Amino acid sequence: MTDDLADGAADDPPDSSGDAAISSIGVLAEGLRRRMFAFIRRARRPVTRDEAAASVGISRKLAAFHLDKLVDAGLLRAHYAAPEGNRKVGRRPKVYEPTGVQIRLSIPERRHELLADLLLDAVVTERDDETAAQAAMRAAYQRGRRLGDSERSRVRPGRLGAERGLTLCERMLEEHGFEPVREGPIRLTLHNCPFHPLAAQAPDLVCGMNHAFLTGYVEGLGVTAVEAVLAPRPGECCVELKQAAAD
C-alpha cells in the first residue's frame, strides 16, 4: 500500500499523510471498533447507533464511544437523520457513514500512484515530435515544476542560497517519502526511492522521471543555487540534491 500524492501544495496539515494513516490504523486496532466500521461500510447507507451496537453485540452507550473515536479519526462522519417511517415527532437519530478516506501505509513509503499518474499524463499529452519516454520526462518535470511554483507562492522565501534552499526542499522530500539526509550543509542524499521496486525494473525510465520531477521542483521553487543530479546508490534513491556546480 502507498500514500497518494496530491498535485500541488497546501497549508501544513497537523500530521503528514503517513502519520494520519498510522493514527487511523491505531483506531482500527480495537476489534469491536474495526467490526463496527466494517459493518457501516458494508451497509452503504447511514447507520444508527442502535444498529451499530447490535452488529457487534454491545450496548448503545459503548457503541457511541467507539463511533466517536472513528469520527475523530476521520473515518466516519456523523449527522442527524430524519425519523424513518411515518413518525412525525421525536428526536432525529444520529447516524454514521464512511467518509471515503482511504488508508494507505507503507514503510518505507511508496508512491506508485504518482508514477502511474505521470505516465497517464504523458500518454494523454504525448506530442508528435517526442517519444513516449520524452513525454514521460516532460510530464514529470512539469508536475515537479508546478509543485515548486506552488510552494514558492505559499512560502515567499525570497532569494535562496544553497543551504537555505536545501532546507526548504527537505520538507517536500520528507513528506513525499524520499527520506532526505543532510550530508553536510550543501548536500542532501535521499535514502528511500518512493518508486521502488518499479525503478529496478525500468531504471532508465523511472530514474529519469524521478530526476525530472525533482529538477522541476527545484526550478519551480526558484533555488538556482541547488541542482538535482543522478547519483545511483544501491538500496537508495537515484537522485541527490546539492549545491549547483556553477554557484
C-alpha positions in Angstrom: 0.0 0.0 0.0 1.1 3.5 -0.6 0.0 7.0 0.2 -1.4 9.2 -2.6 0.5 12.3 -3.7 -1.6 15.4 -4.5 -0.6 17.7 -7.3 0.3 21.0 -5.7 1.0 22.2 -2.2 -1.3 23.1 0.6 -1.0 24.6 4.1 0.8 22.4 6.6 -1.5 19.7 7.9 -1.4 18.8 11.5 0.0 15.4 10.6 1.7 14.0 7.5 -0.2 11.5 5.4 1.9 8.7 7.0 1.1 10.0 10.5 -2.6 10.2 9.7 -2.6 6.6 8.3 -0.8 5.3 11.4 -3.4 7.1 13.6 -6.3 5.6 11.6 -4.8 2.2 11.9 -4.3 2.6 15.6 -8.0 3.5 16.0 -9.0 0.4 14.0 -6.7 -1.9 16.0 -9.5 -2.3 18.6 -11.6 -5.4 17.4 -15.1 -4.1 18.2 -14.4 -0.8 16.6 -13.0 -2.4 13.5 -16.0 -4.7 13.1 -18.4 -1.8 13.5 -16.5 0.2 10.9 -16.7 -2.8 8.5 -20.5 -3.1 9.2 -21.1 0.6 8.4 -19.0 0.4 5.2 -21.0 -2.6 4.0 -24.3 -1.0 4.8 -23.9 1.6 2.1 -26.4 3.9 3.9 -26.3 5.9 7.2 -26.3 3.6 10.2 -27.8 4.4 13.6 -26.0 3.8 16.9 -28.5 1.1 17.8 -27.7 -0.7 14.5 -24.0 -0.4 15.0 -24.3 -1.7 18.6 -26.4 -4.6 17.5 -23.9 -5.6 14.8 -21.3 -6.4 17.4 -23.5 -7.2 20.4 -22.6 -4.3 22.7 -24.6 -1.6 24.5 -25.6 1.6 22.7 -23.5 3.7 25.1 -20.4 1.7 24.4 -21.1 1.8 20.7 -21.3 5.6 20.9 -17.9 5.7 22.4 -16.3 3.7 19.6 -18.2 5.5 16.9 -17.0 8.8 18.2 -13.4 7.5 18.1 -14.0 6.7 14.4 -15.4 10.1 13.7 -12.4 11.8 15.5 -10.1 9.8 13.3 -11.8 11.0 10.1 -13.0 7.5 9.2 -16.7 8.2 9.8 -18.9 11.3 9.6 -22.0 11.8 11.8 -25.2 13.7 11.3 -28.8 13.7 12.4 -31.3 12.0 10.0 -35.0 12.5 9.7 -37.0 9.9 11.6 -38.0 6.9 9.4 -41.5 5.8 8.5 -44.5 7.8 9.5 -43.0 9.3 12.7 -43.9 13.0 12.9 -42.3 13.7 16.3 -39.3 12.7 18.2 -35.6 13.4 18.2 -33.8 12.7 15.0 -31.4 9.8 15.4 -27.7 10.3 15.0 -26.4 8.3 12.1 -22.9 7.4 10.8 -21.5 6.8 7.4 -18.0 6.4 5.9 -16.1 9.5 4.9 -14.5 7.8 1.9 -11.0 8.3 3.3 -8.6 5.6 2.0 -5.9 4.3 4.5 -2.7 3.6 2.7 0.5 3.0 4.6 3.9 1.7 3.5 7.2 1.7 5.4 9.3 2.7 3.6 6.9 4.9 1.6 6.0 4.1 -1.9 4.4 6.4 -4.5 3.3 4.2 -7.3 0.2 6.2 -7.8 2.3 9.3 -8.7 4.3 7.3 -11.2 1.1 5.9 -12.8 -0.4 9.4 -12.9 2.6 10.8 -14.6 2.7 8.0 -17.1 -1.0 8.5 -17.9 -0.4 12.3 -18.3 2.4 11.5 -20.7 0.2 9.2 -22.8 -2.6 11.7 -22.9 -0.4 14.7 -23.8 2.3 13.0 -26.0 3.2 15.2 -28.9 4.1 14.1 -32.4 7.6 15.4 -32.1 8.5 13.3 -28.9 8.9 9.7 -28.0 6.9 8.1 -25.2 9.9 8.3 -22.9 10.4 12.0 -23.7 6.7 12.6 -22.9 7.1 10.9 -19.6 10.1 13.0 -18.7 8.2 16.2 -19.7 5.2 15.2 -17.6 7.4 14.5 -14.6 9.2 17.8 -14.9 6.0 19.8 -15.3 4.5 18.2 -12.3 7.5 19.0 -10.2 7.6 22.5 -11.5 4.0 23.1 -10.6 4.6 21.8 -7.1 7.7 24.0 -6.7 5.9 27.1 -8.0 3.0 26.5 -5.6 5.4 26.1 -2.6 7.3 29.2 -3.5 4.0 31.2 -3.8 3.0 29.8 -0.4 6.3 30.4 1.5 7.6 33.5 -0.4 11.2 32.8 0.6 12.9 35.5 -1.4 16.4 34.8 -2.7 17.6 31.3 -1.7 21.2 30.2 -1.3 22.2 26.5 -1.3 21.9 25.9 2.4 18.5 27.5 2.9 17.3 26.2 -0.4 18.1 22.6 0.6 16.4 23.2 4.0 13.2 24.2 2.1 13.5 21.2 -0.2 13.8 18.9 2.8 10.2 19.4 3.8 8.7 18.3 0.5 11.2 15.4 0.2 10.3 14.2 3.7 6.5 14.5 3.1 6.8 12.5 -0.1 8.8 9.6 1.2 12.3 10.3 0.0 13.8 10.2 3.5 16.3 13.0 2.9 19.5 13.1 5.0 21.7 16.2 5.2 25.2 15.1 4.2 26.9 18.4 5.1 25.5 21.9 4.6 25.2 21.8 0.8 24.2 18.2 0.0 21.1 16.1 0.5 21.0 12.4 -0.1 17.7 10.5 -0.4 17.7 7.2 1.4 14.4 5.9 0.0 13.2 5.5 -3.5 9.4 6.1 -3.5 9.1 4.3 -6.8 10.9 1.1 -5.7 10.7 -1.7 -6.9 9.5 -0.4 -10.3 12.7 1.7 -10.6 14.6 -1.6 -10.6 12.5 -2.9 -13.4 12.9 0.1 -15.7 15.7 2.2 -14.2 16.3 4.5 -17.2 12.7 5.4 -17.4 11.8 5.6 -13.7 15.0 7.2 -12.5 14.8 9.6 -15.4 11.3 10.6 -14.4 12.4 10.9 -10.8 15.2 13.2 -11.8 13.0 15.3 -14.0 10.4 15.6 -11.2 12.9 16.8 -8.7 14.6 19.1 -11.2 11.2 20.7 -11.9 10.6 21.1 -8.2 13.9 22.9 -7.5 13.4 25.2 -10.5 9.8 25.9 -9.6 11.0 26.8 -6.1 13.4 29.2 -7.6 16.5 27.7 -5.9 19.1 28.4 -8.6 21.9 27.5 -6.1 20.7 23.9 -5.9 20.6 21.1 -8.6 19.2 17.6 -8.7 21.7 15.1 -10.0 21.7 11.4 -10.8 23.8 9.6 -8.2 22.6 6.0 -8.1 23.3 4.1 -4.8 22.2 0.5 -4.0 19.1 0.5 -2.0 18.6 4.3 -2.1 17.1 6.9 -4.4 19.0 7.5 -7.6 18.9 11.3 -7.2 20.5 13.7 -4.7 20.3 17.4 -4.3 23.4 19.5 -3.8 24.9 23.0 -4.4 24.8 23.7 -8.1 28.3 23.4 -9.7 28.1 26.9 -11.2 27.0 28.5 -7.9 
